[in-house]
Amino acid sequence: MAWVIALSALTAIVGLVLVIVVFFIAFLRRVADKSWRSTITMLACAIAAMLSMGKFLNLDFPSGVLQSHFELPWPFC
């Protein structure tokens, strides 16, 4: 439950795309006990799939408070 709460809280502060990267690395290294090679490979595939769906479906990912103060390119905006 703490993982979901942390994901939601950090998304509100930083934004979804940046938090997903941190969340995947933390979860795969700590809970799934994967190697760095597996972690980076799965992270790259997950981020590529998420960004591809976002691009082709014209989605706006949730942005955080920090992103409202800085001009960032898609998908971070």
PQR file with spaces between the fields and no chain letter, atoms N, CA, C, O and H, PARSE charges and radii, in Angstrom:
ATOM       1  N    MET     1       0.821   -1.186    0.000 -0.4000 1.5000
ATOM       2  CA   MET     1       0.000    0.000    0.000 -0.0000 2.0000
ATOM       3  C    MET     1       0.875    1.264    0.000  0.5500 1.7000
ATOM       4  O    MET     1       0.522    2.281   -0.597 -0.5500 1.4000
ATOM       5  N    ALA     2       2.009    1.175    0.674 -0.4000 1.5000
ATOM       6  CA   ALA     2       2.907    2.331    0.731 -0.0000 2.0000
ATOM       7  C    ALA     2       3.440    2.691   -0.650  0.5500 1.7000
ATOM       8  O    ALA     2       3.654    3.867   -0.946 -0.5500 1.4000
ATOM       9  H    ALA     2       2.296    0.349    1.159  0.4000 1.0000
ATOM      10  N    TRP     3       3.657    1.685   -1.499 -0.4000 1.5000
ATOM      11  CA   TRP     3       4.142    1.950   -2.859 -0.0000 2.0000
ATOM      12  C    TRP     3       3.134    2.779   -3.644  0.5500 1.7000
ATOM      13  O    TRP     3       3.517    3.712   -4.349 -0.5500 1.4000
ATOM      14  H    TRP     3       3.483    0.730   -1.259  0.4000 1.0000
ATOM      15  N    VAL     4       1.859    2.452   -3.532 -0.4000 1.5000
ATOM      16  CA   VAL     4       0.810    3.166   -4.264 -0.0000 2.0000
ATOM      17  C    VAL     4       0.657    4.589   -3.728  0.5500 1.7000
ATOM      18  O    VAL     4       0.496    5.533   -4.501 -0.5500 1.4000
ATOM      19  H    VAL     4       1.547    1.693   -2.959  0.4000 1.0000
ATOM      20  N    ILE     5       0.706    4.738   -2.420 -0.4000 1.5000
ATOM      21  CA   ILE     5       0.598    6.070   -1.821 -0.0000 2.0000
ATOM      22  C    ILE     5       1.786    6.937   -2.235  0.5500 1.7000
ATOM      23  O    ILE     5       1.615    8.103   -2.592 -0.5500 1.4000
ATOM      24  H    ILE     5       0.836    3.971   -1.792  0.4000 1.0000
ATOM      25  N    ALA     6       2.975    6.371   -2.187 -0.4000 1.5000
ATOM      26  CA   ALA     6       4.171    7.112   -2.601 -0.0000 2.0000
ATOM      27  C    ALA     6       4.103    7.498   -4.074  0.5500 1.7000
ATOM      28  O    ALA     6       4.468    8.615   -4.441 -0.5500 1.4000
ATOM      29  H    ALA     6       3.113    5.424   -1.897  0.4000 1.0000
ATOM      30  N    LEU     7       3.639    6.585   -4.917 -0.4000 1.5000
ATOM      31  CA   LEU     7       3.502    6.871   -6.349 -0.0000 2.0000
ATOM      32  C    LEU     7       2.529    8.026   -6.575  0.5500 1.7000
ATOM      33  O    LEU     7       2.813    8.930   -7.361 -0.5500 1.4000
ATOM      34  H    LEU     7       3.342    5.677   -4.620  0.4000 1.0000
ATOM      35  N    SER     8       1.408    8.002   -5.906 -0.4000 1.5000
ATOM      36  CA   SER     8       0.405    9.061   -6.054 -0.0000 2.0000
ATOM      37  C    SER     8       0.913   10.404   -5.537  0.5500 1.7000
ATOM      38  O    SER     8       0.734   11.432   -6.190 -0.5500 1.4000
ATOM      39  H    SER     8       1.178    7.268   -5.267  0.4000 1.0000
ATOM      40  N    ALA     9       1.539   10.394   -4.377 -0.4000 1.5000
ATOM      41  CA   ALA     9       2.043   11.638   -3.795 -0.0000 2.0000
ATOM      42  C    ALA     9       3.145   12.251   -4.651  0.5500 1.7000
ATOM      43  O    ALA     9       3.144   13.456   -4.899 -0.5500 1.4000
ATOM      44  H    ALA     9       1.684    9.558   -3.846  0.4000 1.0000
ATOM      45  N    LEU    10       4.079   11.429   -5.100 -0.4000 1.5000
ATOM      46  CA   LEU    10       5.162   11.945   -5.937 -0.0000 2.0000
ATOM      47  C    LEU    10       4.669   12.402   -7.305  0.5500 1.7000
ATOM      48  O    LEU    10       5.220   13.341   -7.879 -0.5500 1.4000
ATOM      49  H    LEU    10       4.081   10.450   -4.899  0.4000 1.0000
ATOM      50  N    THR    11       3.638   11.748   -7.833 -0.4000 1.5000
ATOM      51  CA   THR    11       3.067   12.186   -9.105 -0.0000 2.0000
ATOM      52  C    THR    11       2.475   13.577   -8.972  0.5500 1.7000
ATOM      53  O    THR    11       2.609   14.392   -9.885 -0.5500 1.4000
ATOM      54  H    THR    11       3.190   10.985   -7.367  0.4000 1.0000
ATOM      55  N    ALA    12       1.830   13.860   -7.865 -0.4000 1.5000
ATOM      56  CA   ALA    12       1.258   15.185   -7.642 -0.0000 2.0000
ATOM      57  C    ALA    12       2.333   16.255   -7.519  0.5500 1.7000
ATOM      58  O    ALA    12       2.105   17.414   -7.865 -0.5500 1.4000
ATOM      59  H    ALA    12       1.721   13.198   -7.124  0.4000 1.0000
ATOM      60  N    ILE    13       3.501   15.866   -7.028 -0.4000 1.5000
ATOM      61  CA   ILE    13       4.587   16.830   -6.835 -0.0000 2.0000
ATOM      62  C    ILE    13       5.444   16.978   -8.080  0.5500 1.7000
ATOM      63  O    ILE    13       5.727   18.098   -8.507 -0.5500 1.4000
ATOM      64  H    ILE    13       3.686   14.924   -6.747  0.4000 1.0000
ATOM      65  N    VAL    14       5.866   15.855   -8.674 -0.4000 1.5000
ATOM      66  CA   VAL    14       6.847   15.878   -9.762 -0.0000 2.0000
ATOM      67  C    VAL    14       6.231   15.650  -11.135  0.5500 1.7000
ATOM      68  O    VAL    14       6.660   16.274  -12.105 -0.5500 1.4000
ATOM      69  H    VAL    14       5.636   14.946   -8.327  0.4000 1.0000
ATOM      70  N    GLY    15       5.245   14.781  -11.242 -0.4000 1.5000
ATOM      71  CA   GLY    15       4.652   14.440  -12.528 -0.0000 2.0000
ATOM      72  C    GLY    15       4.813   12.957  -12.815  0.5500 1.7000
ATOM      73  O    GLY    15       5.732   12.312  -12.311 -0.5500 1.4000
ATOM      74  H    GLY    15       4.897   14.274  -10.454  0.4000 1.0000
ATOM      75  N    LEU    16       3.921   12.428  -13.620 -0.4000 1.5000
ATOM      76  CA   LEU    16       3.831   10.988  -13.818 -0.0000 2.0000
ATOM      77  C    LEU    16       5.059   10.371  -14.477  0.5500 1.7000
ATOM      78  O    LEU    16       5.573    9.368  -13.981 -0.5500 1.4000
ATOM      79  H    LEU    16       3.174   12.952  -14.029  0.4000 1.0000
ATOM      80  N    VAL    17       5.534   10.925  -15.552 -0.4000 1.5000
ATOM      81  CA   VAL    17       6.599   10.284  -16.330 -0.0000 2.0000
ATOM      82  C    VAL    17       7.888   10.176  -15.511  0.5500 1.7000
ATOM      83  O    VAL    17       8.528    9.125  -15.508 -0.5500 1.4000
ATOM      84  H    VAL    17       5.117   11.740  -15.955  0.4000 1.0000
ATOM      85  N    LEU    18       8.263   11.223  -14.836 -0.4000 1.5000
ATOM      86  CA   LEU    18       9.482   11.180  -14.026 -0.0000 2.0000
ATOM      87  C    LEU    18       9.341   10.231  -12.843  0.5500 1.7000
ATOM      88  O    LEU    18      10.294    9.542  -12.480 -0.5500 1.4000
ATOM      89  H    LEU    18       7.742   12.077  -14.839  0.4000 1.0000
ATOM      90  N    VAL    19       8.161   10.194  -12.244 -0.4000 1.5000
ATOM      91  CA   VAL    19       7.942    9.325  -11.093 -0.0000 2.0000
ATOM      92  C    VAL    19       7.902    7.862  -11.508  0.5500 1.7000
ATOM      93  O    VAL    19       8.352    6.997  -10.757 -0.5500 1.4000
ATOM      94  H    VAL    19       7.387   10.755  -12.539  0.4000 1.0000
ATOM      95  N    ILE    20       7.372    7.573  -12.687 -0.4000 1.5000
ATOM      96  CA   ILE    20       7.329    6.188  -13.157 -0.0000 2.0000
ATOM      97  C    ILE    20       8.743    5.629  -13.304  0.5500 1.7000
ATOM      98  O    ILE    20       8.980    4.464  -12.982 -0.5500 1.4000
ATOM      99  H    ILE    20       7.007    8.276  -13.297  0.4000 1.0000
ATOM     100  N    VAL    21       9.672    6.431  -13.779 -0.4000 1.5000
ATOM     101  CA   VAL    21      11.061    5.982  -13.909 -0.0000 2.0000
ATOM     102  C    VAL    21      11.625    5.625  -12.535  0.5500 1.7000
ATOM     103  O    VAL    21      12.213    4.558  -12.360 -0.5500 1.4000
ATOM     104  H    VAL    21       9.480    7.376  -14.041  0.4000 1.0000
ATOM     105  N    VAL    22      11.448    6.509  -11.573 -0.4000 1.5000
ATOM     106  CA   VAL    22      11.948    6.262  -10.220 -0.0000 2.0000
ATOM     107  C    VAL    22      11.238    5.063   -9.598  0.5500 1.7000
ATOM     108  O    VAL    22      11.878    4.219   -8.971 -0.5500 1.4000
ATOM     109  H    VAL    22      10.971    7.376  -11.715  0.4000 1.0000
ATOM     110  N    PHE    23       9.922    4.986   -9.768 -0.4000 1.5000
ATOM     111  CA   PHE    23       9.134    3.900   -9.201 -0.0000 2.0000
ATOM     112  C    PHE    23       9.563    2.547   -9.768  0.5500 1.7000
ATOM     113  O    PHE    23       9.731    1.586   -9.016 -0.5500 1.4000
ATOM     114  H    PHE    23       9.403    5.672  -10.277  0.4000 1.0000
ATOM     115  N    PHE    24       9.742    2.466  -11.089 -0.4000 1.5000
ATOM     116  CA   PHE    24      10.153    1.202  -11.702 -0.0000 2.0000
ATOM     117  C    PHE    24      11.509    0.747  -11.178  0.5500 1.7000
ATOM     118  O    PHE    24      11.690   -0.422  -10.837 -0.5500 1.4000
ATOM     119  H    PHE    24       9.606    3.246  -11.700  0.4000 1.0000
ATOM     120  N    ILE    25      12.457    1.671  -11.116 -0.4000 1.5000
ATOM     121  CA   ILE    25      13.789    1.306  -10.637 -0.0000 2.0000
ATOM     122  C    ILE    25      13.722    0.834   -9.187  0.5500 1.7000
ATOM     123  O    ILE    25      14.276   -0.212   -8.848 -0.5500 1.4000
ATOM     124  H    ILE    25      12.310    2.621  -11.392  0.4000 1.0000
ATOM     125  N    ALA    26      13.054    1.590   -8.340 -0.4000 1.5000
ATOM     126  CA   ALA    26      12.967    1.230   -6.920 -0.0000 2.0000
ATOM     127  C    ALA    26      12.245   -0.099   -6.729  0.5500 1.7000
ATOM     128  O    ALA    26      12.704   -0.948   -5.964 -0.5500 1.4000
ATOM     129  H    ALA    26      12.604    2.440   -8.615  0.4000 1.0000
ATOM     130  N    PHE    27      11.129   -0.286   -7.410 -0.4000 1.5000
ATOM     131  CA   PHE    27      10.349   -1.501   -7.237 -0.0000 2.0000
ATOM     132  C    PHE    27      11.086   -2.727   -7.760  0.5500 1.7000
ATOM     133  O    PHE    27      11.137   -3.757   -7.087 -0.5500 1.4000
ATOM     134  H    PHE    27      10.756    0.403   -8.031  0.4000 1.0000
ATOM     135  N    LEU    28      11.649   -2.624   -8.943 -0.4000 1.5000
ATOM     136  CA   LEU    28      12.333   -3.776   -9.523 -0.0000 2.0000
ATOM     137  C    LEU    28      13.605   -4.139   -8.761  0.5500 1.7000
ATOM     138  O    LEU    28      13.953   -5.317   -8.678 -0.5500 1.4000
ATOM     139  H    LEU    28      11.608   -1.787   -9.490  0.4000 1.0000
ATOM     140  N    ARG    29      14.291   -3.171   -8.214 -0.4000 1.5000
ATOM     141  CA   ARG    29      15.511   -3.470   -7.464 -0.0000 2.0000
ATOM     142  C    ARG    29      15.199   -3.984   -6.061  0.5500 1.7000
ATOM     143  O    ARG    29      15.850   -4.919   -5.595 -0.5500 1.4000
ATOM     144  H    ARG    29      14.009   -2.214   -8.281  0.4000 1.0000
ATOM     145  N    ARG    30      14.215   -3.393   -5.376 -0.4000 1.5000
ATOM     146  CA   ARG    30      13.951   -3.755   -3.980 -0.0000 2.0000
ATOM     147  C    ARG    30      12.995   -4.927   -3.828  0.5500 1.7000
ATOM     148  O    ARG    30      13.291   -5.879   -3.107 -0.5500 1.4000
ATOM     149  H    ARG    30      13.686   -2.633   -5.755  0.4000 1.0000
ATOM     150  N    VAL    31      11.869   -4.867   -4.490 -0.4000 1.5000
ATOM     151  CA   VAL    31      10.837   -5.885   -4.294 -0.0000 2.0000
ATOM     152  C    VAL    31      11.064   -7.091   -5.201  0.5500 1.7000
ATOM     153  O    VAL    31      11.029   -8.233   -4.742 -0.5500 1.4000
ATOM     154  H    VAL    31      11.628   -4.093   -5.076  0.4000 1.0000
ATOM     155  N    ALA    32      11.298   -6.839   -6.486 -0.4000 1.5000
ATOM     156  CA   ALA    32      11.469   -7.946   -7.432 -0.0000 2.0000
ATOM     157  C    ALA    32      12.884   -8.516   -7.399  0.5500 1.7000
ATOM     158  O    ALA    32      13.128   -9.600   -7.930 -0.5500 1.4000
ATOM     159  H    ALA    32      11.327   -5.912   -6.859  0.4000 1.0000
ATOM     160  N    ASP    33      13.803   -7.805   -6.788 -0.4000 1.5000
ATOM     161  CA   ASP    33      15.190   -8.242   -6.649 -0.0000 2.0000
ATOM     162  C    ASP    33      15.818   -8.599   -8.005  0.5500 1.7000
ATOM     163  O    ASP    33      16.445   -9.647   -8.157 -0.5500 1.4000
ATOM     164  H    ASP    33      13.605   -6.924   -6.356  0.4000 1.0000
ATOM     165  N    LYS    34      15.637   -7.714   -8.971 -0.4000 1.5000
ATOM     166  CA   LYS    34      16.195   -7.912  -10.308 -0.0000 2.0000
ATOM     167  C    LYS    34      17.581   -7.274  -10.407  0.5500 1.7000
ATOM     168  O    LYS    34      17.921   -6.377   -9.637 -0.5500 1.4000
ATOM     169  H    LYS    34      15.128   -6.862   -8.847  0.4000 1.0000
ATOM     170  N    SER    35      18.362   -7.746  -11.355 -0.4000 1.5000
ATOM     171  CA   SER    35      19.685   -7.179  -11.593 -0.0000 2.0000
ATOM     172  C    SER    35      19.528   -5.826  -12.289  0.5500 1.7000
ATOM     173  O    SER    35      18.455   -5.481  -12.784 -0.5500 1.4000
ATOM     174  H    SER    35      18.085   -8.475  -11.981  0.4000 1.0000
ATOM     175  N    TRP    36      20.630   -5.072  -12.312 -0.4000 1.5000
ATOM     176  CA   TRP    36      20.573   -3.775  -12.984 -0.0000 2.0000
ATOM     177  C    TRP    36      20.275   -3.935  -14.470  0.5500 1.7000
ATOM     178  O    TRP    36      19.553   -3.123  -15.048 -0.5500 1.4000
ATOM     179  H    TRP    36      21.501   -5.352  -11.910  0.4000 1.0000
ATOM     180  N    ARG    37      20.814   -4.952  -15.077 -0.4000 1.5000
ATOM     181  CA   ARG    37      20.576   -5.177  -16.504 -0.0000 2.0000
ATOM     182  C    ARG    37      19.096   -5.447  -16.772  0.5500 1.7000
ATOM     183  O    ARG    37      18.519   -4.874  -17.697 -0.5500 1.4000
ATOM     184  H    ARG    37      21.401   -5.611  -14.607  0.4000 1.0000
ATOM     185  N    SER    38      18.485   -6.308  -15.975 -0.4000 1.5000
ATOM     186  CA   SER    38      17.055   -6.597  -16.126 -0.0000 2.0000
ATOM     187  C    SER    38      16.213   -5.361  -15.830  0.5500 1.7000
ATOM     188  O    SER    38      15.237   -5.079  -16.526 -0.5500 1.4000
ATOM     189  H    SER    38      18.953   -6.772  -15.223  0.4000 1.0000
ATOM     190  N    THR    39      16.599   -4.631  -14.793 -0.4000 1.5000
ATOM     191  CA   THR    39      15.857   -3.433  -14.407 -0.0000 2.0000
ATOM     192  C    THR    39      15.858   -2.404  -15.528  0.5500 1.7000
ATOM     193  O    THR    39      14.807   -1.868  -15.879 -0.5500 1.4000
ATOM     194  H    THR    39      17.391   -4.860  -14.227  0.4000 1.0000
ATOM     195  N    ILE    40      17.013   -2.129  -16.086 -0.4000 1.5000
ATOM     196  CA   ILE    40      17.124   -1.126  -17.155 -0.0000 2.0000
ATOM     197  C    ILE    40      16.389   -1.592  -18.408  0.5500 1.7000
ATOM     198  O    ILE    40      15.740   -0.787  -19.076 -0.5500 1.4000
ATOM     199  H    ILE    40      17.867   -2.564  -15.801  0.4000 1.0000
ATOM     200  N    THR    41      16.480   -2.869  -18.732 -0.4000 1.5000
ATOM     201  CA   THR    41      15.786   -3.403  -19.905 -0.0000 2.0000
ATOM     202  C    THR    41      14.273   -3.283  -19.743  0.5500 1.7000
ATOM     203  O    THR    41      13.585   -2.809  -20.647 -0.5500 1.4000
ATOM     204  H    THR    41      17.007   -3.523  -18.190  0.4000 1.0000
ATOM     205  N    MET    42      13.759   -3.711  -18.599 -0.4000 1.5000
ATOM     206  CA   MET    42      12.308   -3.615  -18.365 -0.0000 2.0000
ATOM     207  C    MET    42      11.851   -2.170  -18.280  0.5500 1.7000
ATOM     208  O    MET    42      10.766   -1.836  -18.757 -0.5500 1.4000
ATOM     209  H    MET    42      14.317   -4.096  -17.865  0.4000 1.0000
ATOM     210  N    LEU    43      12.660   -1.309  -17.681 -0.4000 1.5000
ATOM     211  CA   LEU    43      12.329    0.109  -17.596 -0.0000 2.0000
ATOM     212  C    LEU    43      12.241    0.727  -18.985  0.5500 1.7000
ATOM     213  O    LEU    43      11.297    1.459  -19.283 -0.5500 1.4000
ATOM     214  H    LEU    43      13.541   -1.580  -17.293  0.4000 1.0000
ATOM     215  N    ALA    44      13.213    0.438  -19.828 -0.4000 1.5000
ATOM     216  CA   ALA    44      13.218    0.989  -21.187 -0.0000 2.0000
ATOM     217  C    ALA    44      11.999    0.520  -21.978  0.5500 1.7000
ATOM     218  O    ALA    44      11.377    1.308  -22.690 -0.5500 1.4000
ATOM     219  H    ALA    44      13.980   -0.156  -19.587  0.4000 1.0000
ATOM     220  N    CYS    45      11.660   -0.755  -21.855 -0.4000 1.5000
ATOM     221  CA   CYS    45      10.482   -1.283  -22.559 -0.0000 2.0000
ATOM     222  C    CYS    45       9.194   -0.660  -22.045  0.5500 1.7000
ATOM     223  O    CYS    45       8.316   -0.306  -22.832 -0.5500 1.4000
ATOM     224  H    CYS    45      12.165   -1.396  -21.277  0.4000 1.0000
ATOM     225  N    ALA    46       9.078   -0.526  -20.738 -0.4000 1.5000
ATOM     226  CA   ALA    46       7.860    0.045  -20.146 -0.0000 2.0000
ATOM     227  C    ALA    46       7.700    1.522  -20.517  0.5500 1.7000
ATOM     228  O    ALA    46       6.605    1.959  -20.872 -0.5500 1.4000
ATOM     229  H    ALA    46       9.791   -0.814  -20.099  0.4000 1.0000
ATOM     230  N    ILE    47       8.777    2.276  -20.436 -0.4000 1.5000
ATOM     231  CA   ILE    47       8.712    3.698  -20.780 -0.0000 2.0000
ATOM     232  C    ILE    47       8.433    3.877  -22.275  0.5500 1.7000
ATOM     233  O    ILE    47       7.651    4.746  -22.659 -0.5500 1.4000
ATOM     234  H    ILE    47       9.666    1.921  -20.147  0.4000 1.0000
ATOM     235  N    ALA    48       9.066    3.062  -23.112 -0.4000 1.5000
ATOM     236  CA   ALA    48       8.807    3.140  -24.555 -0.0000 2.0000
ATOM     237  C    ALA    48       7.344    2.828  -24.868  0.5500 1.7000
ATOM     238  O    ALA    48       6.725    3.510  -25.686 -0.5500 1.4000
ATOM     239  H    ALA    48       9.702    2.356  -22.800  0.4000 1.0000
ATOM     240  N    ALA    49       6.794    1.808  -24.227 -0.4000 1.5000
ATOM     241  CA   ALA    49       5.389    1.451  -24.452 -0.0000 2.0000
ATOM     242  C    ALA    49       4.465    2.565  -23.967  0.5500 1.7000
ATOM     243  O    ALA    49       3.510    2.927  -24.654 -0.5500 1.4000
ATOM     244  H    ALA    49       7.297    1.254  -23.564  0.4000 1.0000
ATOM     245  N    MET    50       4.748    3.104  -22.791 -0.4000 1.5000
ATOM     246  CA   MET    50       3.902    4.157  -22.232 -0.0000 2.0000
ATOM     247  C    MET    50       3.950    5.422  -23.098  0.5500 1.7000
ATOM     248  O    MET    50       2.913    6.022  -23.380 -0.5500 1.4000
ATOM     249  H    MET    50       5.524    2.810  -22.233  0.4000 1.0000
ATOM     250  N    LEU    51       5.141    5.819  -23.511 -0.4000 1.5000
ATOM     251  CA   LEU    51       5.258    7.019  -24.337 -0.0000 2.0000
ATOM     252  C    LEU    51       4.680    6.814  -25.733  0.5500 1.7000
ATOM     253  O    LEU    51       4.118    7.743  -26.313 -0.5500 1.4000
ATOM     254  H    LEU    51       5.983    5.331  -23.282  0.4000 1.0000
ATOM     255  N    SER    52       4.813    5.603  -26.277 -0.4000 1.5000
ATOM     256  CA   SER    52       4.225    5.314  -27.590 -0.0000 2.0000
ATOM     257  C    SER    52       2.705    5.405  -27.527  0.5500 1.7000
ATOM     258  O    SER    52       2.078    6.016  -28.392 -0.5500 1.4000
ATOM     259  H    SER    52       5.270    4.849  -25.806  0.4000 1.0000
ATOM     260  N    MET    53       2.125    4.803  -26.514 -0.4000 1.5000
ATOM     261  CA   MET    53       0.664    4.895  -26.367 -0.0000 2.0000
ATOM     262  C    MET    53       0.236    6.341  -26.164  0.5500 1.7000
ATOM     263  O    MET    53      -0.775    6.780  -26.712 -0.5500 1.4000
ATOM     264  H    MET    53       2.635    4.306  -25.811  0.4000 1.0000
ATOM     265  N    GLY    54       1.008    7.077  -25.375 -0.4000 1.5000
ATOM     266  CA   GLY    54       0.687    8.479  -25.143 -0.0000 2.0000
ATOM     267  C    GLY    54       0.748    9.298  -26.415  0.5500 1.7000
ATOM     268  O    GLY    54      -0.099   10.161  -26.646 -0.5500 1.4000
ATOM     269  H    GLY    54       1.829    6.720  -24.929  0.4000 1.0000
ATOM     270  N    LYS    55       1.740    9.032  -27.235 -0.4000 1.5000
ATOM     271  CA   LYS    55       1.901    9.770  -28.491 -0.0000 2.0000
ATOM     272  C    LYS    55       0.800    9.424  -29.487  0.5500 1.7000
ATOM     273  O    LYS    55       0.186   10.317  -30.070 -0.5500 1.4000
ATOM     274  H    LYS    55       2.427    8.331  -27.048  0.4000 1.0000
ATOM     275  N    PHE    56       0.545    8.125  -29.685 -0.4000 1.5000
ATOM     276  CA   PHE    56      -0.431    7.704  -30.682 -0.0000 2.0000
ATOM     277  C    PHE    56      -1.869    7.951  -30.249  0.5500 1.7000
ATOM     278  O    PHE    56      -2.742    8.147  -31.094 -0.5500 1.4000
ATOM     279  H    PHE    56       1.043    7.399  -29.211  0.4000 1.0000
ATOM     280  N    LEU    57      -2.125    7.944  -28.961 -0.4000 1.5000
ATOM     281  CA   LEU    57      -3.481    8.193  -28.459 -0.0000 2.0000
ATOM     282  C    LEU    57      -3.684    9.647  -28.046  0.5500 1.7000
ATOM     283  O    LEU    57      -4.752   10.024  -27.563 -0.5500 1.4000
ATOM     284  H    LEU    57      -1.416    7.784  -28.274  0.4000 1.0000
ATOM     285  N    ASN    58      -2.640   10.462  -28.242 -0.4000 1.5000
ATOM     286  CA   ASN    58      -2.696   11.893  -27.942 -0.0000 2.0000
ATOM     287  C    ASN    58      -3.085   12.138  -26.482  0.5500 1.7000
ATOM     288  O    ASN    58      -4.013   12.891  -26.186 -0.5500 1.4000
ATOM     289  H    ASN    58      -1.772   10.156  -28.633  0.4000 1.0000
ATOM     290  N    LEU    59      -2.350   11.481  -25.580 -0.4000 1.5000
ATOM     291  CA   LEU    59      -2.628   11.596  -24.153 -0.0000 2.0000
ATOM     292  C    LEU    59      -1.767   12.666  -23.513  0.5500 1.7000
ATOM     293  O    LEU    59      -0.620   12.875  -23.911 -0.5500 1.4000
ATOM     294  H    LEU    59      -1.597   10.869  -25.820  0.4000 1.0000
ATOM     295  N    ASP    60      -2.318   13.335  -22.531 -0.4000 1.5000
ATOM     296  CA   ASP    60      -1.549   14.240  -21.689 -0.0000 2.0000
ATOM     297  C    ASP    60      -1.381   13.560  -20.342  0.5500 1.7000
ATOM     298  O    ASP    60      -2.359   13.299  -19.642 -0.5500 1.4000
ATOM     299  H    ASP    60      -3.249   13.165  -22.208  0.4000 1.0000
ATOM     300  N    PHE    61      -0.156   13.277  -19.988 -0.4000 1.5000
ATOM     301  CA   PHE    61       0.113   12.617  -18.721 -0.0000 2.0000
ATOM     302  C    PHE    61      -0.028   13.630  -17.588  0.5500 1.7000
ATOM     303  O    PHE    61       0.228   14.818  -17.786 -0.5500 1.4000
ATOM     304  H    PHE    61       0.639   13.488  -20.556  0.4000 1.0000
ATOM     305  N    PRO    62      -0.428   13.176  -16.411 -0.5600 1.5000
ATOM     306  CA   PRO    62      -0.576   14.101  -15.278  0.2800 2.0000
ATOM     307  C    PRO    62       0.739   14.797  -14.957  0.5500 1.7000
ATOM     308  O    PRO    62       1.784   14.155  -14.845 -0.5500 1.4000
ATOM     309  N    SER    63       0.677   16.099  -14.812 -0.4000 1.5000
ATOM     310  CA   SER    63       1.868   16.858  -14.447 -0.0000 2.0000
ATOM     311  C    SER    63       1.788   17.222  -12.978  0.5500 1.7000
ATOM     312  O    SER    63       0.705   17.281  -12.395 -0.5500 1.4000
ATOM     313  H    SER    63      -0.172   16.620  -14.903  0.4000 1.0000
ATOM     314  N    GLY    64       2.929   17.462  -12.398 -0.4000 1.5000
ATOM     315  CA   GLY    64       2.992   17.794  -10.992 -0.0000 2.0000
ATOM     316  C    GLY    64       3.132   19.282  -10.762  0.5500 1.7000
ATOM     317  O    GLY    64       3.198   20.068  -11.708 -0.5500 1.4000
ATOM     318  H    GLY    64       3.808   17.414  -12.872  0.4000 1.0000
ATOM     319  N    VAL    65       3.177   19.653   -9.527 -0.4000 1.5000
ATOM     320  CA   VAL    65       3.315   21.054   -9.148 -0.0000 2.0000
ATOM     321  C    VAL    65       4.630   21.618   -9.666  0.5500 1.7000
ATOM     322  O    VAL    65       4.667   22.744  -10.162 -0.5500 1.4000
ATOM     323  H    VAL    65       3.124   19.014   -8.759  0.4000 1.0000
ATOM     324  N    LEU    66       5.703   20.853   -9.557 -0.4000 1.5000
ATOM     325  CA   LEU    66       7.000   21.311  -10.033 -0.0000 2.0000
ATOM     326  C    LEU    66       6.993   21.595  -11.531  0.5500 1.7000
ATOM     327  O    LEU    66       7.624   22.549  -11.986 -0.5500 1.4000
ATOM     328  H    LEU    66       5.673   19.939   -9.154  0.4000 1.0000
ATOM     329  N    GLN    67       6.289   20.777  -12.292 -0.4000 1.5000
ATOM     330  CA   GLN    67       6.256   20.958  -13.739 -0.0000 2.0000
ATOM     331  C    GLN    67       5.461   22.194  -14.146  0.5500 1.7000
ATOM     332  O    GLN    67       5.647   22.709  -15.248 -0.5500 1.4000
ATOM     333  H    GLN    67       5.776   20.002  -11.922  0.4000 1.0000
ATOM     334  N    SER    68       4.589   22.669  -13.286 -0.4000 1.5000
ATOM     335  CA   SER    68       3.843   23.881  -13.620 -0.0000 2.0000
ATOM     336  C    SER    68       4.729   25.124  -13.512  0.5500 1.7000
ATOM     337  O    SER    68       4.380   26.177  -14.046 -0.5500 1.4000
ATOM     338  H    SER    68       4.438   22.250  -12.391  0.4000 1.0000
ATOM     339  N    HIS    69       5.867   25.015  -12.828 -0.4000 1.5000
ATOM     340  CA   HIS    69       6.778   26.151  -12.673 -0.0000 2.0000
ATOM     341  C    HIS    69       7.879   26.186  -13.725  0.5500 1.7000
ATOM     342  O    HIS    69       8.555   27.204  -13.876 -0.5500 1.4000
ATOM     343  H    HIS    69       6.151   24.160  -12.394  0.4000 1.0000
ATOM     344  N    PHE    70       8.067   25.086  -14.457 -0.4000 1.5000
ATOM     345  CA   PHE    70       9.118   25.004  -15.468 -0.0000 2.0000
ATOM     346  C    PHE    70       8.519   24.594  -16.800  0.5500 1.7000
ATOM     347  O    PHE    70       7.596   23.781  -16.846 -0.5500 1.4000
ATOM     348  H    PHE    70       7.517   24.260  -14.334  0.4000 1.0000
ATOM     349  N    GLU    71       9.040   25.154  -17.885 -0.4000 1.5000
ATOM     350  CA   GLU    71       8.599   24.812  -19.234 -0.0000 2.0000
ATOM     351  C    GLU    71       9.365   23.578  -19.690  0.5500 1.7000
ATOM     352  O    GLU    71      10.564   23.645  -19.959 -0.5500 1.4000
ATOM     353  H    GLU    71       9.790   25.815  -17.848  0.4000 1.0000
ATOM     354  N    LEU    72       8.660   22.449  -19.776 -0.4000 1.5000
ATOM     355  CA   LEU    72       9.284   21.185  -20.153 -0.0000 2.0000
ATOM     356  C    LEU    72       8.653   20.650  -21.436  0.5500 1.7000
ATOM     357  O    LEU    72       7.484   20.926  -21.708 -0.5500 1.4000
ATOM     358  H    LEU    72       7.686   22.395  -19.557  0.4000 1.0000
ATOM     359  N    PRO    73       9.410   19.890  -22.226 -0.5600 1.5000
ATOM     360  CA   PRO    73       8.858   19.322  -23.459  0.2800 2.0000
ATOM     361  C    PRO    73       7.945   18.138  -23.179  0.5500 1.7000
ATOM     362  O    PRO    73       7.931   17.610  -22.067 -0.5500 1.4000
ATOM     363  N    TRP    74       7.179   17.718  -24.187 -0.4000 1.5000
ATOM     364  CA   TRP    74       6.353   16.521  -24.061 -0.0000 2.0000
ATOM     365  C    TRP    74       7.294   15.363  -23.839  0.5500 1.7000
ATOM     366  O    TRP    74       8.347   15.366  -24.477 -0.5500 1.4000
ATOM     367  H    TRP    74       7.190   18.146  -25.090  0.4000 1.0000
ATOM     368  N    PRO    75       7.051   14.434  -23.057 -0.5600 1.5000
ATOM     369  CA   PRO    75       5.881   14.058  -22.285  0.2800 2.0000
ATOM     370  C    PRO    75       5.908   14.592  -20.858  0.5500 1.7000
ATOM     371  O    PRO    75       5.057   14.231  -20.045 -0.5500 1.4000
ATOM     372  N    PHE    76       6.883   15.455  -20.544 -0.4000 1.5000
ATOM     373  CA   PHE    76       7.019   15.935  -19.171 -0.0000 2.0000
ATOM     374  C    PHE    76       6.073   17.067  -18.830  0.5500 1.7000
ATOM     375  O    PHE    76       5.894   17.379  -17.653 -0.5500 1.4000
ATOM     376  H    PHE    76       7.575   15.749  -21.204  0.4000 1.0000
ATOM     377  N    CYS    77       5.466   17.688  -19.821 -0.4000 1.5000
ATOM     378  CA   CYS    77       4.586   18.827  -19.527 -0.0000 2.0000
ATOM     379  C    CYS    77       3.193   18.399  -19.135  0.5500 1.7000
ATOM     380  O    CYS    77       2.342   19.245  -18.859 -0.5500 1.4000
ATOM     381  H    CYS    77       5.612   17.435  -20.777  0.4000 1.0000
